[in-house]
Amino acid sequence: MTVTSPKASRTIDGCAREQRERRSPVDTALRRWQFHAPGARPSNSTPTLMAGKFLIDLTDARFSIAQNEEILAFVRVRNPFAHSDVGSLLFAFAKEIRGAQAYCPAATSYAYVVLHTSANVIFAIAFDQRSLAFRLAGPAQDEALGDAGVLAPEIGADWVRFRAWQPPQAISNDDWLRRWAQAAFDQASAIRT
């Protein structure tokens, strides 16, 4: 059914179309994240406004497992938001790393973005303007620290933070960070839930 607006000759359907056409590229990308990212599910509970909300309250319960205790404590305390550029890196990696899935509790509000395994073990997080952190232990952690990574004890003992767009050598930013995303995925896939 089409309803005509009394103040304009446009229909409500026409107004909705006009709104879609006025959306910025960032709004469009965020909508794609929310509904088309690997592992993302359309949800009527995803808020459009974050006034008074904490992201931990919006985080899907499937992530409440012992292996994610530290990262969820970080989300609870920090309430992290991510710039769309840094968040989009993880969504791209989810498409490229076989078995990895991306999740964002409130994409339209620029909430944090995580990568996780099919067992819901979180192994990467995008937050702030340029921060990406990966769960890396043992020799991989030592190697990451030598490759411009820094320990991220605020997230957990096995987490290493990188500043996006600041690769250490003549290597592309995406290749550099994808390497650590893959290493973190490989380790997280070996974790038993």
C-alpha positions as CSV (number, residue, x, y, z in Angstrom):
1,M,0.0,0.0,0.0
2,T,1.3,3.4,-0.9
3,V,0.4,6.4,1.2
4,T,0.6,9.9,-0.2
5,S,2.1,12.6,2.1
6,P,-0.3,15.5,2.6
7,K,2.6,18.1,2.4
8,A,4.3,16.7,-0.7
9,S,3.4,14.9,-3.8
10,R,5.8,12.1,-3.0
11,T,4.8,8.8,-1.6
12,I,6.3,7.3,1.6
13,D,8.1,4.8,-0.6
14,G,9.6,7.7,-2.5
15,C,10.8,9.3,0.8
16,A,12.5,6.1,1.8
17,R,14.2,5.9,-1.6
18,E,15.4,9.5,-1.3
19,Q,16.8,8.8,2.2
20,R,18.7,5.8,0.9
21,E,20.2,7.9,-1.9
22,R,21.4,10.5,0.6
23,R,23.2,8.0,2.8
24,S,26.9,8.5,3.0
25,P,29.3,5.8,1.8
26,V,30.2,5.1,5.4
27,D,26.5,4.5,6.3
28,T,26.2,2.2,3.3
29,A,29.3,0.3,4.3
30,L,28.1,-0.1,7.9
31,R,24.8,-1.4,6.7
32,R,26.6,-4.0,4.6
33,W,28.7,-5.0,7.7
34,Q,25.6,-5.4,9.7
35,F,23.7,-7.6,7.2
36,H,26.3,-9.1,4.8
37,A,29.5,-9.7,6.8
38,P,30.5,-13.3,7.2
39,G,29.0,-14.4,10.6
40,A,26.8,-11.3,10.9
41,R,23.1,-11.8,11.3
42,P,20.4,-9.3,10.7
43,S,18.9,-8.4,14.1
44,N,16.0,-6.3,15.1
45,S,17.7,-5.7,18.4
46,T,20.6,-3.8,16.9
47,P,20.1,-0.3,18.1
48,T,20.5,2.7,15.9
49,L,21.2,5.0,18.8
50,M,23.7,4.3,21.6
51,A,22.6,6.8,24.2
52,G,23.1,5.2,27.6
53,K,24.0,1.8,26.2
54,F,27.0,-0.3,27.0
55,L,28.3,-2.5,24.2
56,I,28.8,-5.4,26.6
57,D,25.0,-5.5,26.9
58,L,24.6,-5.7,23.2
59,T,27.3,-8.4,22.7
60,D,25.8,-11.7,21.6
61,A,25.7,-14.3,24.4
62,R,27.4,-16.9,22.3
63,F,30.7,-15.2,23.0
64,S,30.3,-15.7,26.8
65,I,32.7,-18.7,27.0
66,A,35.7,-19.1,29.3
67,Q,38.2,-18.6,26.4
68,N,36.8,-15.0,25.8
69,E,36.7,-14.0,29.5
70,E,39.6,-11.4,29.1
71,I,38.4,-9.8,25.9
72,L,34.8,-9.5,27.3
73,A,36.2,-7.9,30.4
74,F,38.0,-5.4,28.2
75,V,34.7,-4.6,26.4
76,R,32.9,-4.3,29.7
77,V,35.4,-1.8,31.1
78,R,36.4,0.1,27.9
79,N,33.1,0.1,25.9
80,P,35.2,0.3,22.7
81,F,34.1,1.9,19.5
82,A,36.0,1.5,16.2
83,H,36.5,3.8,13.3
84,S,35.0,2.4,10.2
85,D,38.3,2.2,8.4
86,V,39.9,0.0,11.1
87,G,36.7,-2.1,11.4
88,S,36.5,-2.7,7.7
89,L,40.0,-4.3,7.8
90,L,38.6,-7.1,10.0
91,F,35.6,-7.6,7.8
92,A,37.9,-7.9,4.8
93,F,40.1,-10.4,6.7
94,A,37.0,-12.5,7.6
95,K,36.4,-12.9,3.9
96,E,40.0,-13.8,3.2
97,I,40.7,-16.2,6.1
98,R,38.9,-19.5,5.6
99,G,36.8,-20.2,8.7
100,A,37.1,-16.7,10.3
101,Q,33.9,-14.8,11.0
102,A,33.4,-11.1,11.8
103,Y,31.0,-9.7,14.4
104,C,30.0,-6.2,15.4
105,P,27.3,-5.7,18.1
106,A,26.1,-2.3,16.7
107,A,27.6,-1.5,13.3
108,T,25.5,1.6,12.8
109,S,27.0,3.0,16.0
110,Y,30.6,2.3,15.1
111,A,31.0,-0.4,17.8
112,Y,34.1,-2.6,18.0
113,V,34.5,-5.4,15.5
114,V,35.9,-8.8,16.4
115,L,37.0,-11.9,14.4
116,H,36.2,-15.3,15.8
117,T,36.3,-18.9,15.0
118,S,33.3,-21.2,14.4
119,A,33.6,-22.1,18.1
120,N,33.1,-18.4,18.9
121,V,36.7,-18.0,20.3
122,I,37.5,-14.3,19.7
123,F,41.0,-13.8,18.2
124,A,41.1,-10.2,16.9
125,I,39.5,-6.9,17.8
126,A,39.3,-3.5,16.0
127,F,38.8,-0.5,18.3
128,D,39.6,3.3,18.5
129,Q,40.8,5.1,15.4
130,R,43.7,2.8,14.4
131,S,44.0,-0.1,16.9
132,L,43.9,-3.7,16.0
133,A,44.7,-6.4,18.6
134,F,45.3,-10.1,18.0
135,R,45.4,-13.0,20.4
136,L,49.0,-14.4,20.0
137,A,50.9,-16.6,22.4
138,G,54.4,-18.1,22.6
139,P,56.8,-17.6,19.7
140,A,54.2,-15.9,17.5
141,Q,53.8,-13.2,20.2
142,D,57.5,-12.7,20.4
143,E,57.7,-12.3,16.7
144,A,54.7,-9.9,16.6
145,L,56.4,-7.8,19.3
146,G,59.5,-7.6,17.0
147,D,57.2,-6.5,14.1
148,A,55.8,-3.2,15.6
149,G,53.3,-4.9,17.9
150,V,53.0,-4.0,21.6
151,L,51.6,-6.0,24.5
152,A,48.0,-5.2,25.3
153,P,47.6,-6.3,28.9
154,E,44.4,-4.2,29.2
155,I,42.8,-6.8,26.9
156,G,44.6,-9.9,28.1
157,A,48.0,-11.6,28.6
158,D,48.1,-13.1,25.1
159,W,47.0,-10.0,23.2
160,V,49.3,-7.8,21.0
161,R,48.1,-4.4,19.7
162,F,49.1,-2.9,16.3
163,R,48.5,0.6,15.0
164,A,46.9,0.3,11.6
165,W,48.6,2.1,8.7
166,Q,52.0,2.1,10.3
167,P,53.7,-1.1,9.0
168,P,57.3,-1.4,10.0
169,Q,58.9,-2.0,6.6
170,A,58.2,-1.7,2.9
171,I,55.1,-4.0,3.1
172,S,51.5,-3.1,2.5
173,N,49.4,-2.4,5.6
174,D,46.9,-5.1,4.6
175,D,49.5,-7.8,4.1
176,W,51.2,-6.9,7.3
177,L,48.0,-7.1,9.4
178,R,46.6,-10.1,7.5
179,R,49.7,-12.0,8.5
180,W,48.9,-11.5,12.2
181,A,45.2,-12.1,11.7
182,Q,46.0,-15.5,10.1
183,A,48.5,-16.4,12.9
184,A,45.9,-15.5,15.5
185,F,43.2,-17.5,13.7
186,D,45.5,-20.5,13.5
187,Q,46.1,-20.4,17.3
188,A,42.5,-19.7,18.2
189,S,41.4,-22.6,16.0
190,A,43.5,-25.0,18.2
191,I,41.8,-23.8,21.4
192,R,39.3,-26.3,22.7
193,T,36.0,-25.0,24.0
